[in-house]
Amino acid sequence: MKELTIKDFQKILADFEKEYWVAPKGMDEQTRHVTLHLTKLLGKIGGVCEKREHGFDTDTDIIKREVIPDLFYYALSLSEIYNVDLEKAFLERLETNRKKVSGWKKR
């Protein structure tokens, strides 16, 4: 199996949503809907972290199995909504962050 590019993933998502999903209309409504899903994902992370901070031996599989892939899904979704080349935007953001932190004092 060939390695997939970000553009491949965007096409897979577009095909999936065309077949299985009726997206809200308009950029604002789509953004709001993605925001609701991101909030749910943050709640899952928060639930795991909160239990672990209270000393419970909590399984982190939900983060690996659901949260991380869903974060990628919604990053792809937002890139489609706003017509952003996700690969280019990611590399530009990484470079911005590299410049920002390169001057920070090392611990």
C-alpha positions as a Markdown table, in Angstrom:
| # | Residue | x | y | z |
|---|---|---|---|---|
| 1 | Met | 0.0 | 0.0 | 0.0 |
| 2 | Lys | 1.4 | 3.4 | -0.9 |
| 3 | Glu | 1.9 | 6.1 | 1.6 |
| 4 | Leu | -0.9 | 8.7 | 1.6 |
| 5 | Thr | -0.3 | 12.4 | 1.3 |
| 6 | Ile | -2.4 | 15.0 | 3.1 |
| 7 | Lys | -4.1 | 15.7 | -0.2 |
| 8 | Asp | -5.0 | 11.9 | -0.4 |
| 9 | Phe | -6.5 | 12.2 | 3.0 |
| 10 | Gln | -8.5 | 15.3 | 2.0 |
| 11 | Lys | -9.9 | 13.4 | -1.0 |
| 12 | Ile | -10.8 | 10.3 | 1.2 |
| 13 | Leu | -12.6 | 12.7 | 3.6 |
| 14 | Ala | -14.4 | 14.5 | 0.8 |
| 15 | Asp | -15.6 | 11.1 | -0.7 |
| 16 | Phe | -16.6 | 9.8 | 2.8 |
| 17 | Glu | -18.6 | 13.0 | 3.6 |
| 18 | Lys | -20.2 | 13.0 | 0.1 |
| 19 | Glu | -21.5 | 9.5 | 0.7 |
| 20 | Tyr | -22.3 | 9.4 | 4.5 |
| 21 | Trp | -22.7 | 13.0 | 5.8 |
| 22 | Val | -25.0 | 15.9 | 5.2 |
| 23 | Ala | -22.8 | 18.9 | 6.3 |
| 24 | Pro | -24.4 | 22.0 | 7.6 |
| 25 | Lys | -24.6 | 24.8 | 5.0 |
| 26 | Gly | -22.2 | 27.7 | 5.0 |
| 27 | Met | -18.8 | 28.3 | 6.4 |
| 28 | Asp | -20.1 | 29.6 | 9.8 |
| 29 | Glu | -22.4 | 26.7 | 10.4 |
| 30 | Gln | -19.7 | 24.2 | 9.3 |
| 31 | Thr | -17.2 | 25.8 | 11.6 |
| 32 | Arg | -19.6 | 25.8 | 14.5 |
| 33 | His | -20.3 | 22.1 | 14.0 |
| 34 | Val | -16.6 | 21.3 | 13.9 |
| 35 | Thr | -16.1 | 23.3 | 17.0 |
| 36 | Leu | -18.8 | 21.2 | 18.8 |
| 37 | His | -16.9 | 18.1 | 17.9 |
| 38 | Leu | -13.6 | 19.5 | 19.0 |
| 39 | Thr | -15.2 | 20.4 | 22.3 |
| 40 | Lys | -16.3 | 16.8 | 22.8 |
| 41 | Leu | -12.8 | 15.6 | 22.0 |
| 42 | Leu | -11.3 | 18.0 | 24.6 |
| 43 | Gly | -13.8 | 16.6 | 27.1 |
| 44 | Lys | -12.5 | 13.1 | 26.4 |
| 45 | Ile | -8.9 | 14.2 | 27.0 |
| 46 | Gly | -10.0 | 16.2 | 30.1 |
| 47 | Gly | -11.8 | 13.1 | 31.5 |
| 48 | Val | -8.8 | 10.9 | 31.2 |
| 49 | Cys | -6.4 | 13.6 | 32.6 |
| 50 | Glu | -8.7 | 14.4 | 35.5 |
| 51 | Lys | -9.1 | 10.8 | 36.6 |
| 52 | Arg | -5.3 | 10.2 | 36.3 |
| 53 | Glu | -4.6 | 13.3 | 38.4 |
| 54 | His | -6.8 | 11.9 | 41.1 |
| 55 | Gly | -4.7 | 8.7 | 41.1 |
| 56 | Phe | -6.9 | 6.4 | 39.1 |
| 57 | Asp | -5.2 | 4.0 | 36.7 |
| 58 | Thr | -7.2 | 5.2 | 33.7 |
| 59 | Asp | -6.9 | 3.7 | 30.3 |
| 60 | Thr | -5.7 | 6.1 | 27.7 |
| 61 | Asp | -6.8 | 4.1 | 24.7 |
| 62 | Ile | -9.7 | 6.5 | 24.0 |
| 63 | Ile | -7.1 | 9.2 | 23.3 |
| 64 | Lys | -5.2 | 6.9 | 20.9 |
| 65 | Arg | -8.3 | 5.2 | 19.3 |
| 66 | Glu | -10.7 | 8.2 | 19.0 |
| 67 | Val | -9.2 | 11.6 | 19.9 |
| 68 | Ile | -6.1 | 11.6 | 17.8 |
| 69 | Pro | -7.7 | 10.3 | 14.6 |
| 70 | Asp | -10.7 | 12.6 | 15.1 |
| 71 | Leu | -8.4 | 15.7 | 15.6 |
| 72 | Phe | -6.9 | 14.8 | 12.2 |
| 73 | Tyr | -10.3 | 14.4 | 10.7 |
| 74 | Tyr | -11.4 | 17.8 | 11.9 |
| 75 | Ala | -8.2 | 19.5 | 10.8 |
| 76 | Leu | -8.9 | 18.1 | 7.4 |
| 77 | Ser | -12.5 | 19.3 | 7.6 |
| 78 | Leu | -11.5 | 22.8 | 8.6 |
| 79 | Ser | -8.9 | 22.9 | 5.8 |
| 80 | Glu | -11.6 | 22.0 | 3.3 |
| 81 | Ile | -14.1 | 24.5 | 4.7 |
| 82 | Tyr | -11.5 | 27.3 | 4.5 |
| 83 | Asn | -9.8 | 26.0 | 1.3 |
| 84 | Val | -6.4 | 25.7 | 3.0 |
| 85 | Asp | -3.5 | 23.6 | 1.8 |
| 86 | Leu | -3.1 | 21.8 | 5.1 |
| 87 | Glu | 0.4 | 20.5 | 4.3 |
| 88 | Lys | 1.7 | 23.9 | 3.4 |
| 89 | Ala | -0.1 | 25.6 | 6.4 |
| 90 | Phe | 1.4 | 23.0 | 8.8 |
| 91 | Leu | 4.9 | 23.5 | 7.5 |
| 92 | Glu | 4.6 | 27.2 | 7.6 |
| 93 | Arg | 3.2 | 27.1 | 11.2 |
| 94 | Leu | 6.0 | 24.7 | 12.2 |
| 95 | Glu | 8.6 | 27.2 | 10.8 |
| 96 | Thr | 6.9 | 30.1 | 12.7 |
| 97 | Asn | 7.0 | 28.1 | 15.9 |
| 98 | Arg | 10.6 | 27.1 | 15.3 |
| 99 | Lys | 11.6 | 30.8 | 15.0 |
| 100 | Lys | 9.6 | 31.7 | 18.1 |
| 101 | Val | 11.1 | 29.0 | 20.3 |
| 102 | Ser | 14.7 | 29.1 | 18.9 |
| 103 | Gly | 15.4 | 32.1 | 21.1 |
| 104 | Trp | 14.0 | 30.6 | 24.3 |
| 105 | Lys | 16.4 | 29.6 | 27.0 |
| 106 | Lys | 17.0 | 25.8 | 27.0 |
| 107 | Arg | 16.1 | 24.1 | 30.3 |
